[in-house]
Amino acid sequence: MNPYPALAELIPQSGSMVLLDEVVEAAGPRIACRVRLRPDSLFAAEGRVPALMAIEYMAQAVAAYAGLRARAAGEPIRIGYLLGTRELALETDHFDVGDELVVEATHVWGDEQIGSFRCTVARDGLPLAAATVNVYQGDAGEGPR
């Protein structure tokens, strides 16, 4: 049994916009999440998902990291905003339906409102996407929930 809450309890997205399946590890400044791409996965077409979706997978892993921290502090989940990405490297142009991807995010700089995370998306231990993601977290009660 997975010791972590469901993603829908950790991030402000809901329904089909929750793209990751589960948190598989969280310790210190790092989180790892899993997603298995299915034929009905959002953004899947003709058995493929564009590799640029890696940015949203990374952003949702960062949101899960923030959600776990908020939950541990007894605070509400807050909406986050992707400010930008640097050093994006894509080693493929798409992911395939059936792929199981591990999305990792490591907090490298920032505080409770603004931060930078080094992220990767890997399949079978092989990194297919990497980037530094910069985020801003809004105040409690800001945005949808």
N, C-alpha and C positions, 0 to 999 in steps of 0.2 A: 504494500500500500504506500502511495506517495505521501510523504509527511508535509508537503506544501499545499497551501490552499489552491483551489481552482483559479486559473488565470482570470476568469470573469470577476473574481473577488479582489483582484489586485490591480487591475488596470481600468481606466475609464471607458474603454471601448466595450461594446456589448454585441450580442448576437453574432452574425457572420463576420463582423469586423474584428473579432478576437481571432487573430491568425495563428497564434502559437497554441500548442496542445497542453503543455505542462512545464512547470519548473522542475528541473531534475537535480539541480545543485545550487546552493547559495551559501557563501561563506565569505566573510570580510567584505572586500570591495567588489566581489565577483559573483555573477549569476550565470547559470546555464539553463537554457530552455530547449524544448524539443518541439519539432513540428514534422508531421508526416503529411506529405502532399498527396491529396486524394483527387479523384476526378472531379469532385464537386467543390474543391478548394477555391476560395475566392481568387480571382485572377488567373485560374487555370484555363487554358484553351488548347485544344488539340494535344492534350497530354503534357503540356509544358506550362511553367510559370516563369515569366521574365526575371532574369537575375537582378534587375533593379529593385524588385520587391525585397531584396535583402535589406535595404535601408529601412523599410517598415518593420521587418522582422527584428532588426536591431533596436529600433525605437520601442517596440513592444517589450523586448527584453529589459531595456532600461526602465520602462514604466513598471514592469514587474518588480524590478529591484527597488524602485521607490515605493511601490505598494507594500512590499514586505517590510521595509523600514517603517512606513507609516503605521502599519498594523501592529508591529512590535512596540511602537510608542503610544498605541491607543488613539491614533489620529485618523481622520478620514482620508480616503484616497483623493488625491488632487490631480487635476488635469495637467498634462505636460505638453510642451510645444517643442517640436524639432526646429532648432534654430539653423542648423546646417550640418554639413559633413565635410570632412577634409580627408585627403589621402585615400579616397575610395578606390579600391582595387577589386575588379571582378575577373575571376579566372575562367568564367564561362558566360555564355549569353543567356542561358536558361537553366532552370531546375526541372527535373522530370517528375511527373506523377509517379508515386511509389517511393520517391526519395524520402529518407528520414534525415532531417537536418538538425544540427545542434547549433544553437545561436548563443554565443557568449558575449557578455558585456562586463567590462571592468572599469570601475570608477577611477579616473586618474587625476581629476582636478575638480574643485568646486565645493559648494555648500548645499544647503537645503533648497535653494531656488535656482541656481544656475550651475551647470556642470559639464564635464567632458568625459566621455567613455570611449575606450578602445574596444571595438567589437569585431567579431568574426562570425561567419556562417560556414559550417563545415559539413561534409558528407563523408562518412566512414573515416573520420579523423583527418581528412584532407581539406584544408581551407579553400573555399571557393569564392569568398568575399571577405573583405576587411575594410574597416573605415574607422575614423575617429568621429564620433557623433557628439554634437553640442546641443544641449537641451536647457529649457527654462521650465520650471514648475510653478504653476499659478498658485494663488492663495486658496485656502480651503473654501469650498462653495463656489469657486469660479468654474464656469463651463458646465457641460452636461454631466449628469449622473443619474 
